[in-house]
């Protein structure tokens, strides 16, 4: 793509809005422990092939592999006005295609890789970065770090795709979201509204939407300091979606505030202490 656009192979970079996609395999270290090197390489190669094809099918660019981690971005080097939509679709396609592949992987004695994904859109620097002798086409900026932190935050909430409010607002009405929390990720001072991407709007079932609505009602009580109501509402949300670790987590947090209320200037931001 770069050669086709007549861009020279030299150090350069420019700011432009990109949507960042960061993925990482759940428990990869423990999953890979004890596997023969060649079997691990083959299994990881099949997993990465799923992610790469899902990203590239939505006009995304694979930046790099970091072991089992993948950094990709949308809207460079080719312009893409719908880069936020395409990034969301790539994340959903990744999860759907991994779901489809797990049975055959398990039957073949391979690990059933599960992956977590973080999405964020921001102005970042993209270009050929490095030294005159060795450089790569990559991205730099705080937005990249936030995408990585959002991927990691999935662990705290039991979710698989987390996105910033910038992604949620920019994606339009074609997706179903759950407002998950207001948090300050590790390494950042300001708060971030985070959202779980549930699916394309017309593909999410009514039961999941009802559970989403119940959770968001509980979150409204929580952010308004109505912690008694929040405890009851999060408990109700958890009954609608029994695997909802986020509802259990926020319910416990609300209960802790019932017993020991936050200061008067509390703004609802929960400071994450782990990356």
Order of alpha helices (4+ residues) and beta strands (2+ residues): beta-alpha-alpha-beta-beta-alpha-beta-beta-alpha-beta-alpha-beta-beta-alpha-alpha-alpha-beta
